[in-house]
Amino acid sequence: MGQRRGIELAMLKHKLATILEQAAKEAQAKGLLPSIALPDIILEHPQNPEHGDYASSLPLKMGRAARSEPMGIAETLATLLPHIEEVERVSVAAPGFINFFLTGTWLTEQVEEILRASEFYGNLDLGRGAKVQVEFVSVNPTGPIHVGHGRGAVLGSTMANVLSAAGYSVEREYYVNDAGNQMDAFYRSLYCRYIQALGKECELPADGYRGSYPVELAREIISEKGAAFLDMPPEDATRELGRIGLEKTITAIRSDLEALGVTFDVWFNEHDLFYNGQYERSMALLREGGHIEQREGAQWFVSTALGEDKDNVLVRSNGVPTYFASDVAYHYNKFLERSFDKVINIWGADHQGHVSRMKAVLGALGIDPERLKIIISQMVTLRRGEDILRVSKRTGELITLSELLEEVGPDVCRFFFLARSADSQMDFDLELAKRESNDNPVYYVQYAHARIASILRLARERNIDYSNGDVSLLTTEAELELLRKMVLLPELVELTAMNLEPHHLPYFAQELATAFHSFYKQCRVVTDDEVLTKARLKLVKSAQIVFSRTLGLMGMTVPERM
């Protein structure tokens, strides 16, 4: 029942679009408007409440093609719109808008619907169970994850939450890059640091990792295993130290992500693509399609034949597959072996150039490229007021996610990382993040929920049973404005799931908090008026559900006290 109500609420916008389309076709059939192709009909929420709850610019879009004044078109369409129970009135506004005003009765009825839906409020059946994989973070396991990786982690986990709420069957995956040149360099670096920590001479490889992490890791292994690997042949010792180092690094990454509220259903190892044959099978499929050429000892994916600017190396002349080849095998596995209907990859800004070739190779494998969606997560700049923080005071290297979590906590991290669209670079102000005032959007939103919890505690202490509250008594503008925000959650879930834009959630949370704080100031909830008290307690309880669902989708906690 809860999911069905979410669908109906989200569909109100589509219902209005449908009656607009029917009115336009009726006007054309009656000769009131010329028979032109109708543009897409989009309903938006006006910023000015005087312009209604929904507005359409359809008359403006039709004006030029119809060779008619938009205001005249708007008047014609408005007269042909049928009455529907959700809409109190329709108006037209210059230069050619049609505005819809919802009835107060319908709005107050939504309190009961939200209470009935409870923790399922906002859920939809948009995905109809389609199988979707969200792959995110996937940092090379050569050290701790840094602040920028944290942004991708929050984007991915939130997107997975929303898609699940929208009716998709979602699998969260971390791709462990445990094969290739970078990992070989890391293993050799770890071996050298191990030897050095035991007082022996060892020259770090030219392509080695020179940061502090391999040094710390080597010391940790010595504290547990001692000099056990000192007398082993270097190749064997490097392999065994690499295995231990990989396990420890993955454990640390997993721990940092869990502290951020990020978990995965699958940790997929790149090595398995070669061990289990997906690499060979994917390359064979490309060869069969005539998409691979041999040049100067290397194997090339002929992507120029598919519209790309250049061809791409799959296997180097020394016989070592490139990272691109691993990606080909990995996506072959995702689509053709694990049969995901849709795959969403969240990549860092440095992977922007890989998007088009990945799409091209999917087409070559016989997979619709549109089934792969790639979100590029842009860079994060840490600030402390006016000062930009570039490196950690502790290590002199990039600031790690764990350091950020230690300073501001996971809820602040998640909200701030979501607050800008993924394709926008963002500033993360640590001073603002730690401020306990309305200037801090996290404090502002969570304080609204804490206020709600306080009101409901008072009702329990006074043994007020508000289950029979009469919601038709909710008629003040502050009460209705709060409801207008609350009923948008299902629509927000739909928008976020369709456009893969989780940044809409924190904006909605702030608007919802503003509406609640305004209601709180204007409408005392628990008073001597028992009947009105019960009605407002129902409203407050339903608001708590919407706050809880919104914060939950963002992966944040819902504090009872602050």
C-alpha positions in Angstrom: 0.0 0.0 0.0 2.8 2.4 0.9 4.6 1.9 -2.4 1.3 2.3 -4.3 0.6 5.7 -2.6 4.1 6.8 -3.5 3.5 6.0 -7.1 0.2 7.9 -7.1 1.8 11.0 -5.5 4.7 11.0 -8.0 2.2 10.5 -10.8 0.2 13.7 -10.0 2.7 15.7 -12.1 2.2 13.2 -15.0 -1.6 13.4 -14.5 -1.4 17.2 -15.0 0.8 16.8 -18.0 -1.7 14.3 -19.5 -4.7 16.6 -19.1 -2.7 19.4 -20.7 -1.9 17.2 -23.6 -5.6 16.2 -24.0 -6.7 19.8 -23.8 -4.2 20.7 -26.5 -5.4 17.9 -28.8 -9.0 18.8 -28.2 -8.3 22.5 -29.1 -6.6 21.3 -32.3 -9.6 19.0 -33.1 -12.0 21.9 -32.6 -9.9 24.2 -34.8 -9.1 26.5 -31.9 -5.4 25.8 -32.4 -3.4 24.7 -35.5 -2.5 21.1 -35.8 1.2 21.3 -34.9 3.4 18.7 -33.2 3.1 19.2 -29.5 6.4 19.8 -27.6 7.3 17.9 -24.5 5.0 18.9 -21.7 6.9 19.7 -18.5 5.5 20.6 -15.1 7.6 22.7 -12.8 7.3 24.1 -9.3 7.2 27.9 -9.3 9.5 29.6 -6.9 6.8 32.1 -6.1 3.9 30.4 -4.3 1.5 33.0 -5.8 2.1 31.2 -9.2 0.7 27.9 -7.9 2.0 24.5 -7.0 2.7 23.5 -10.6 3.3 25.5 -13.7 3.6 24.6 -17.4 5.2 26.7 -20.2 3.5 24.7 -22.9 1.8 27.8 -24.4 5.2 29.5 -24.7 6.6 26.5 -26.4 3.7 26.3 -28.9 3.6 30.0 -29.6 6.0 30.3 -32.5 5.0 27.1 -34.3 1.3 27.9 -33.9 1.9 31.5 -34.9 -0.3 32.6 -32.0 0.1 34.7 -28.9 1.2 32.4 -25.9 -1.3 34.1 -23.6 -4.2 33.3 -26.1 -3.0 29.7 -26.2 -2.9 29.5 -22.4 -6.5 30.9 -22.2 -7.7 28.4 -24.7 -6.1 25.4 -23.0 -7.2 26.5 -19.5 -10.9 26.6 -20.6 -10.6 23.0 -21.9 -8.9 21.5 -18.8 -11.2 19.0 -16.9 -11.8 19.4 -13.2 -9.7 16.9 -11.1 -10.0 16.5 -7.4 -6.4 17.5 -6.6 -6.6 20.9 -8.2 -8.6 23.8 -6.7 -8.1 26.2 -9.6 -6.1 26.9 -12.7 -4.9 30.3 -13.8 -2.9 31.8 -16.7 0.0 34.2 -16.3 2.2 36.2 -18.6 4.0 35.7 -20.8 2.2 32.3 -21.3 2.1 30.0 -18.3 -0.6 27.8 -17.0 -0.6 27.5 -13.2 -2.2 24.8 -11.1 -3.2 25.3 -7.4 -3.7 22.2 -5.3 -6.7 22.0 -2.9 -6.1 22.3 0.8 -8.4 19.3 1.3 -6.2 17.1 -0.9 -3.0 18.3 0.8 -4.3 17.6 4.3 -5.5 14.1 3.2 -1.8 13.3 2.4 -1.0 13.3 6.1 -3.1 10.2 6.4 -1.5 8.7 3.3 2.0 9.4 4.6 1.2 7.8 8.0 -0.2 4.8 6.3 2.9 4.4 4.0 5.2 5.0 7.0 8.8 3.9 6.2 7.8 3.0 2.7 6.7 6.6 1.9 8.3 7.8 -1.3 8.9 4.3 -2.7 8.0 3.8 -6.3 7.8 1.0 -8.9 9.7 2.9 -11.5 12.3 0.2 -12.0 9.9 -2.7 -12.0 12.6 -4.9 -10.5 15.2 -4.2 -13.2 18.7 -5.4 -12.2 21.1 -2.5 -11.7 24.7 -2.5 -10.6 26.2 0.6 -9.1 30.0 0.3 -9.1 31.8 3.1 -7.2 35.0 4.0 -5.3 37.1 1.2 -6.8 40.3 2.9 -5.7 43.6 1.0 -6.4 44.4 -0.8 -3.1 47.8 0.9 -2.8 47.0 3.0 0.3 44.2 4.7 2.2 41.3 6.4 0.5 41.4 10.2 0.3 38.8 12.9 0.5 38.1 12.9 -3.2 37.3 9.2 -3.1 34.9 9.9 -0.3 32.8 12.0 -2.6 32.4 9.2 -5.1 31.6 6.8 -2.2 28.7 9.0 -1.0 27.4 9.6 -4.5 27.4 5.9 -5.2 25.8 4.7 -2.0 23.1 7.4 -2.1 22.3 6.7 -5.7 22.0 3.0 -4.8 19.6 3.9 -2.0 17.4 6.0 -4.3 17.3 3.4 -7.1 16.3 0.7 -4.5 13.5 3.1 -3.3 12.5 3.6 -7.0 11.9 -0.2 -7.5 15.2 -1.4 -9.0 17.0 -4.5 -7.8 20.4 -2.9 -6.9 23.8 -4.4 -6.4 26.6 -2.3 -4.9 30.1 -3.2 -6.1 33.7 -2.3 -5.4 36.2 -3.3 -8.2 39.5 -4.3 -6.6 42.3 -3.4 -9.0 44.6 -6.2 -7.8 46.3 -6.8 -11.2 48.5 -4.8 -13.5 51.6 -2.6 -13.3 50.5 -0.4 -10.5 50.0 -3.3 -8.1 53.3 -4.8 -9.2 55.0 -1.5 -8.3 53.2 -1.4 -5.0 54.3 -4.9 -4.1 57.9 -4.3 -5.0 57.8 -1.0 -3.0 56.4 -2.9 0.0 59.2 -5.5 -0.3 61.8 -2.8 -0.4 60.4 -1.0 2.6 60.3 -4.3 4.5 63.9 -4.9 3.8 64.8 -1.3 4.8 62.9 -1.5 8.0 65.0 -4.6 9.0 68.2 -2.5 8.5 69.1 -3.8 5.1 69.9 -1.9 1.9 67.3 -1.8 -0.8 66.8 0.7 -3.6 63.2 1.7 -4.2 62.1 0.9 -7.8 61.9 3.8 -10.2 58.2 3.4 -10.4 57.8 2.7 -6.7 55.4 4.2 -4.2 57.4 6.8 -2.2 54.7 7.8 0.3 54.5 6.9 3.9 51.9 4.2 3.6 54.2 1.3 2.4 56.7 2.2 5.2 53.9 2.0 7.8 52.6 -1.2 6.3 56.0 -2.8 6.3 56.5 -2.0 10.0 53.1 -3.4 10.8 53.9 -6.7 9.0 57.3 -6.9 10.8 55.5 -6.4 14.1 53.3 -9.4 13.3 55.6 -11.7 11.2 59.1 -10.5 12.1 61.9 -11.2 9.6 60.1 -14.3 8.2 60.5 -13.1 4.6 64.1 -11.9 4.8 65.6 -15.2 3.8 63.1 -16.1 1.1 64.0 -15.5 -2.6 63.0 -11.9 -3.4 60.4 -13.0 -5.9 58.6 -15.2 -3.4 58.9 -12.7 -0.6 57.5 -9.9 -2.8 54.6 -12.1 -3.8 53.8 -13.1 -0.2 54.3 -9.6 1.2 52.1 -8.3 -1.6 49.3 -10.7 -0.7 49.4 -9.6 3.0 49.7 -5.9 2.0 46.7 -6.2 -0.3 44.6 -7.8 2.4 45.5 -5.2 5.0 44.9 -2.3 2.6 41.5 -3.6 1.5 40.6 -4.1 5.2 41.6 -0.5 5.9 39.6 0.8 2.9 36.6 -1.2 4.0 36.8 0.1 7.5 37.0 3.8 6.4 34.1 3.3 4.0 32.0 1.7 6.7 32.7 4.6 9.0 31.2 6.8 6.2 28.2 4.6 6.1 29.2 2.9 2.8 29.0 -0.8 2.3 29.1 -3.1 -0.7 27.3 -6.3 -1.7 30.2 -7.4 -3.9 34.0 -6.9 -3.8 35.1 -8.0 -7.3 38.7 -8.8 -7.9 40.3 -7.8 -11.2 42.5 -10.8 -11.0 39.4 -13.1 -11.4 38.8 -11.7 -14.9 41.9 -13.4 -16.0 41.7 -16.5 -13.8 38.0 -17.2 -14.7 38.4 -16.6 -18.5 36.3 -13.5 -19.0 39.3 -11.7 -20.4 39.9 -14.4 -23.1 36.2 -14.6 -23.9 35.8 -10.8 -24.3 38.9 -10.5 -26.5 37.6 -13.4 -28.7 34.3 -11.7 -29.1 36.0 -8.5 -30.3 38.2 -10.5 -32.7 35.2 -12.2 -34.2 33.6 -8.9 -34.8 36.8 -7.6 -36.6 37.4 -5.0 -33.9 41.1 -5.9 -33.1 44.2 -5.3 -35.2 47.8 -6.3 -34.7 50.3 -3.4 -35.1 54.0 -3.4 -34.1 53.4 -6.4 -31.9 50.6 -4.8 -29.9 46.8 -5.5 -30.2 44.6 -2.5 -30.8 40.9 -1.9 -30.5 39.9 -0.2 -33.8 37.7 2.4 -32.2 38.1 4.9 -35.1 35.9 2.6 -37.1 33.2 3.2 -34.5 33.5 7.0 -34.6 36.2 7.5 -32.0 39.1 10.0 -32.6 41.8 7.3 -32.0 42.3 3.6 -31.6 43.2 2.2 -28.2 45.8 -0.4 -27.2 44.4 -3.5 -25.6 47.6 -5.6 -25.2 51.0 -4.0 -25.2 53.8 -5.3 -27.4 55.3 -7.1 -24.3 52.0 -9.1 -24.0 50.7 -7.3 -20.9 47.0 -6.3 -21.1 46.2 -2.6 -20.5 43.8 -1.3 -18.0 41.4 -0.7 -20.9 41.5 -4.5 -21.7 40.6 -5.2 -18.1 37.7 -2.8 -18.3 36.5 -4.5 -21.5 36.6 -7.9 -19.7 34.9 -6.4 -16.6 32.0 -5.0 -18.5 31.7 -8.1 -20.6 31.3 -9.9 -17.3 28.8 -7.3 -16.0 26.5 -7.4 -19.0 26.9 -10.7 -20.7 27.6 -13.0 -17.7 25.9 -11.4 -14.8 23.2 -9.9 -17.0 22.7 -6.5 -15.4 20.0 -4.5 -17.2 21.8 -1.3 -16.4 25.3 -0.5 -15.0 26.2 2.8 -13.3 29.9 3.6 -12.8 31.0 6.5 -10.7 34.5 7.5 -11.8 36.9 10.2 -10.7 37.6 13.3 -12.8 40.8 11.7 -14.2 38.7 9.1 -16.0 36.7 11.6 -18.1 38.6 10.6 -21.2 37.8 6.9 -20.9 34.0 7.4 -21.2 33.6 7.5 -25.0 35.9 4.5 -25.6 34.1 2.4 -23.0 30.8 3.2 -24.8 32.3 2.3 -28.1 33.6 -1.1 -26.9 30.2 -2.0 -25.5 28.7 -1.5 -29.0 31.4 -3.7 -30.4 30.5 -6.4 -27.9 26.8 -6.2 -29.0 25.7 -4.3 -25.9 23.5 -1.2 -26.1 25.9 1.6 -24.8 22.9 3.3 -23.3 22.7 0.6 -20.7 26.0 2.0 -19.2 25.7 5.3 -17.3 29.0 6.9 -16.2 28.9 9.7 -13.6 32.1 11.7 -13.3 32.8 12.9 -9.7 34.8 16.1 -9.8 37.5 17.2 -7.4 37.0 18.3 -3.8 38.9 21.3 -2.3 39.1 21.3 1.4 39.1 24.7 3.1 39.3 26.0 6.6 37.6 29.4 6.2 39.7 31.2 3.6 42.6 28.8 3.8 42.9 25.9 1.3 44.2 22.7 2.8 46.3 20.7 0.3 48.1 18.1 2.5 47.7 16.4 5.8 49.5 17.9 8.8 50.1 14.4 10.0 51.8 12.9 7.0 52.4 15.7 4.6 50.5 13.8 1.9 46.9 14.0 0.6 44.3 14.2 3.3 42.7 10.9 4.0 39.0 10.2 4.4 39.6 8.9 7.9 41.1 12.2 8.9 38.1 14.1 7.5 35.7 11.8 9.3 37.6 12.2 12.5 37.2 16.0 12.3 33.6 16.4 11.1 31.8 13.0 11.3 30.0 10.9 8.6 26.7 12.9 8.5 28.5 16.1 7.6 30.7 14.4 5.1 27.7 12.8 3.3 25.6 16.0 3.2 28.4 18.2 2.0 29.6 15.7 -0.6 26.0 15.5 -2.0 25.3 19.2 -1.9 26.7 19.9 -5.3 26.1 18.1 -8.6 28.7 15.4 -9.3 30.0 17.3 -12.3 30.8 20.4 -10.3 34.0 20.9 -8.4 33.2 21.6 -4.8 34.7 23.4 -1.8 34.3 21.7 1.6 34.6 24.3 4.3 35.6 22.6 7.6 34.8 25.6 9.7 31.2 25.7 8.4 30.9 21.9 8.7 31.7 22.1 12.4 29.5 25.1 13.2 26.4 24.3 15.4 24.2 27.0 13.9 21.6 27.5 11.2 24.5 28.5 8.9 25.5 24.8 8.7 22.9 23.1 6.5 23.5 19.7 8.3 22.8 21.2 11.7 19.8 23.1 10.3 18.2 19.9 8.8 18.9 17.5 11.7 17.8 20.1 14.2 14.4 20.1 12.5 14.1 16.3 13.1 15.3 16.7 16.7 12.5 19.3 17.2 10.0 16.9 15.8 11.2 14.2 18.2 11.0 16.6 21.1 7.3 17.4 20.3 6.4 13.7 20.0 8.2 12.9 23.3 6.1 15.6 25.0 2.9 14.0 23.5 3.9 10.6 24.9 4.7 12.1 28.3 1.2 13.6 28.4 -0.3 10.3 27.0 -1.9 12.1 24.1 -3.5 9.6 21.7 -3.6 11.5 18.4 -4.6 8.5 16.2 -8.1 10.0 15.7 -6.8 13.5 14.9 -8.9 15.4 12.3 -6.4 16.6 9.6 -9.1 18.7 8.0 -8.3 21.3 10.7 -4.9 21.9 9.2 -5.8 25.1 7.3 -3.1 27.7 8.2 -0.7 28.7 5.5 2.3 27.4 7.6 0.7 24.0 7.9 -0.2 23.8 4.2 3.2 25.0 3.1 4.9 22.3 5.1 2.6 19.7 3.4 3.4 21.1 0.0 7.0 20.3 0.7 6.3 16.9 2.2 4.3 15.5 -0.7 7.2 16.2 -3.1 9.3 13.3 -1.8 8.0 10.6 -4.2 8.4 13.0 -7.1 12.0 13.7 -5.9 12.8 9.9 -5.8 11.6 9.7 -9.4 13.6 12.7 -10.5 16.8 11.5 -8.8 16.5 7.9 -10.1 15.8 9.0 -13.7 18.5 11.6 -13.9 21.0 10.0 -11.5 21.3 13.3 -9.7 21.4 12.8 -5.9 22.3 16.4 -5.2 18.5 17.2 -5.3 18.2 15.4 -1.9 20.1 17.9 0.3 18.3 20.8 -1.4 15.0 19.2 -0.7 16.0 18.5 2.9 16.9 22.2 3.5 13.6 23.3 2.0 11.7 20.8 4.1 13.6 22.0 7.2 12.8 25.7 6.4 9.1 24.8 6.0 9.1 22.9 9.3 11.0 25.6 11.3 8.5 28.1 10.0 5.5 25.9 11.0 7.1 25.4 14.4 7.4 29.2 15.0 3.9 30.0 13.9 1.9 27.0 15.1 2.2 25.7 18.6 1.5 22.0 18.5 0.6 20.9 22.0 -1.9 23.3 23.5 -5.1 23.3 25.6 -7.1 22.9 22.3 -7.1 19.1 22.4 -8.7 18.7 18.9 -6.2 20.9 17.2 -3.4 19.4 19.1 -4.2 16.0 17.8 -4.4 17.2 14.2 -1.1 19.0 14.4 0.6 15.9 16.1 -0.5 13.9 13.1 1.1 16.5 10.8 4.3 16.4 12.9 4.4 12.6 12.9 4.0 12.5 9.1 6.8 15.2 8.8 9.0 13.0 10.9 8.5 10.2 8.4 9.4 12.4 5.5 12.5 13.7 7.3 13.6 10.2 8.2 13.1 8.9 4.7 15.0 11.9 3.2 18.0 11.6 5.6 17.9 7.8 5.2 18.2 8.0 1.4 21.2 10.2 1.9 22.6 7.6 4.4 22.5 10.0 7.3 21.3 9.5 10.9 18.1 11.0 12.3 19.0 12.4 15.7 16.3 12.5 18.4 18.2 15.1 20.4 20.7 17.9 19.6 
